[in-house]
Amino acid sequence: MQPIITQPGRGAHPDPGQAARQRAGRLARATPAQVEKALAFLSMIDPEAFEIALTAVTPADQDTADQDTGEEEPVPVCRRCGAMVAIFPDRGLRWRHFRGSASTSGTQQAYDPGHAAQVTWILPGDGPDEL
């Protein structure tokens, strides 16, 4: 007996890593003009994702300037309460309050203070009272 569906179907559990590699490949092949248009489109359809993407990267000239002058990079904090905030990709793409190390290699614990994070950036050593 022959099956009714002759075309192979999509897997029930597609490999998310494969999808990410495909997107990375498309990005690598894109021209600067295409990247600019794609970011402009993203800024219109999902402004929060756009802001996350741009805060996740640092311009190359800023990297060298910070190394030469020894300046520290600003850190994100909540404007409302002064607590440290970060994005935890495994919990979604929103800013969350956390306790622990401000270093990405340290240990952090996300918590809910009862309000949404209102992100602002301060230099290390600046106090939350300067917000």
C-alpha positions as CSV (number, residue, x, y, z in Angstrom):
1,M,0.0,0.0,0.0
2,Q,1.4,3.4,-1.0
3,P,1.2,6.4,1.4
4,I,-1.1,9.2,0.5
5,I,1.5,11.9,1.2
6,T,4.4,11.4,-1.3
7,Q,6.5,14.5,-0.3
8,P,8.7,14.3,2.7
9,G,7.3,16.4,5.6
10,R,9.1,18.8,7.8
11,G,10.5,17.2,11.0
12,A,8.5,17.4,14.1
13,H,11.5,18.9,16.0
14,P,13.6,20.9,13.6
15,D,17.2,21.6,14.6
16,P,17.3,25.1,16.0
17,G,21.1,25.2,15.5
18,Q,20.7,24.5,11.8
19,A,18.2,27.4,11.5
20,A,20.7,29.7,13.3
21,R,23.5,28.6,11.0
22,Q,21.4,29.3,8.0
23,R,20.6,32.8,9.2
24,A,24.3,33.4,10.0
25,G,25.2,32.3,6.5
26,R,22.6,34.7,4.9
27,L,24.0,37.5,7.1
28,A,27.6,36.7,6.0
29,R,26.5,36.9,2.3
30,A,24.5,40.1,2.7
31,T,25.9,43.4,1.3
32,P,26.2,46.4,3.7
33,A,23.2,48.0,1.9
34,Q,21.1,44.9,2.5
35,V,22.1,44.8,6.2
36,E,21.2,48.4,6.5
37,K,17.8,47.9,4.9
38,A,17.2,44.7,7.0
39,L,17.9,46.6,10.2
40,A,15.7,49.5,9.2
41,F,12.9,47.0,8.6
42,L,13.5,45.3,11.9
43,S,13.4,48.7,13.7
44,M,9.9,49.2,12.3
45,I,8.4,45.7,13.0
46,D,10.1,45.0,16.3
47,P,11.8,48.0,17.9
48,E,12.7,46.0,21.0
49,A,14.6,43.4,19.0
50,F,16.3,46.2,17.1
51,E,17.5,47.8,20.4
52,I,18.7,44.5,21.7
53,A,20.7,43.8,18.5
54,L,22.4,47.2,18.5
55,T,23.2,47.1,22.2
56,A,24.7,43.6,21.8
57,V,27.5,44.9,19.5
58,T,30.1,47.6,19.9
59,P,31.5,49.5,16.9
60,A,35.0,48.5,16.1
61,D,36.4,52.1,16.5
62,Q,34.9,52.3,20.0
63,D,36.6,49.0,21.0
64,T,40.0,50.4,20.1
65,A,39.3,53.8,21.7
66,D,38.3,52.1,25.0
67,Q,41.5,50.0,25.0
68,D,43.7,53.0,24.3
69,T,42.2,55.2,27.0
70,G,41.5,52.6,29.6
71,E,37.9,53.8,29.9
72,E,35.3,51.3,31.2
73,E,32.2,50.5,29.3
74,P,28.8,51.5,30.6
75,V,26.6,48.9,32.3
76,P,22.8,48.6,32.1
77,V,20.8,49.3,35.2
78,C,17.1,49.9,36.0
79,R,16.3,53.7,36.1
80,R,13.5,53.0,38.6
81,C,15.4,51.0,41.3
82,G,19.1,51.2,40.3
83,A,19.4,47.4,40.2
84,M,21.5,45.7,37.5
85,V,19.6,44.4,34.4
86,A,20.5,42.1,31.6
87,I,19.0,40.1,28.8
88,F,18.9,36.3,29.4
89,P,18.3,34.7,26.0
90,D,17.2,31.4,27.5
91,R,14.3,33.3,29.2
92,G,13.3,35.5,26.3
93,L,14.5,38.8,24.8
94,R,13.5,41.2,27.5
95,W,15.5,43.0,30.1
96,R,15.4,41.4,33.6
97,H,16.7,42.4,37.0
98,F,19.5,40.2,38.3
99,R,21.8,39.7,41.3
100,G,25.3,38.5,41.1
101,S,28.3,39.1,38.9
102,A,28.1,41.8,36.2
103,S,30.6,39.7,34.2
104,T,29.1,37.4,31.5
105,S,31.4,34.6,32.9
106,G,30.1,35.1,36.5
107,T,27.0,33.7,38.2
108,Q,23.8,35.7,37.9
109,Q,20.3,35.1,39.4
110,A,17.3,36.8,37.7
111,Y,14.5,38.0,39.9
112,D,11.3,39.9,39.7
113,P,11.2,43.1,41.7
114,G,7.6,43.8,40.9
115,H,8.1,46.2,38.0
116,A,9.4,46.1,34.5
117,A,13.0,47.1,33.9
118,Q,13.5,50.6,32.7
119,V,16.9,50.5,31.2
120,T,19.5,53.2,31.4
121,W,23.3,53.0,31.1
122,I,25.8,54.2,33.7
123,L,29.6,54.0,34.0
124,P,31.0,51.6,36.6
125,G,31.6,53.5,39.8
126,D,28.6,55.8,39.2
127,G,25.9,55.4,41.7
128,P,22.2,54.7,41.0
129,D,21.5,58.1,42.7
130,E,23.0,59.8,39.6
131,L,20.2,58.4,37.3
